[in-house]
């Protein structure tokens, strides 16, 4: 048995580590709530973008929702393991944090790679090669095709309406893009281009000059691709959160070791 003085020195360290680890686990749990919220928001708000870019629905929002839910569960598990003072639970918690670190580190690298893909070439003015970047080409081509074949009934037309209302934009480059579509000849510019509280009639929407002050004049492509400026920030945040997991791993391993040693000292 170890001297009482040594045991008295160990207990305050364990208490301190428990306090830090519980605080960390609560923050970790909160990041899971954020991921879950972002996933739900992405599923609800960004479905139109995904629908334009692909015939099939993307699984990205579900991945965020699933990851957020798992982090919430393990965040609570970390709090329980810390309060319980179980060495094997703390080690299991540390192993999970290592897996999260690897996943978020890879996500951060992917963000920088996609950012490079986005910014490799900028979009040229209308009449030239619109998009040389592969990602921009897919998004820009899909949106242009949806505008050209707009008829208010198919899913992609509904996606165009959603994007124009949400982003307060109109057309690909500007509202004048609708002038070349079949829909414009019959109905004019879509109502989804109208500014809030603007009174848009078919007669006005068929005249580009009259409609100029009533519809959004900014093209949707520019607003849709502003994501490129945010990918670097998103990637940086992913790296920051990833290295944040290492703090949890360190605290979990230290606490597990001190608890184990304290149990041996009491024998």
Buried (B, 14 or more C-beta within 10 A) or exposed (E): EBEEEEBEEBEEBBEEBBEBBBEBBEEBBEBBBEBBEBBBEBBEEBBBBBBBBEEEEBEEBEBBBBBBBBBBEBBBBBBBBBEEBBBEBBBBBBEBBBEBBEBBBEBBBEBBEBBEBBBEBEBEEEEEEBBEBEBBBBBBBBBBEBBBBBEEEEEBBBBBBBBBBBBBBBBBBBBBBBBEBEBBEEBBBBBBBBEEEBEBEEEBBBEBEBBEEBBBBBBBBBBBBEBBEEBBEBBEBBBEBBEBBEBBBBBBBBBBBBBBBBEEBEE
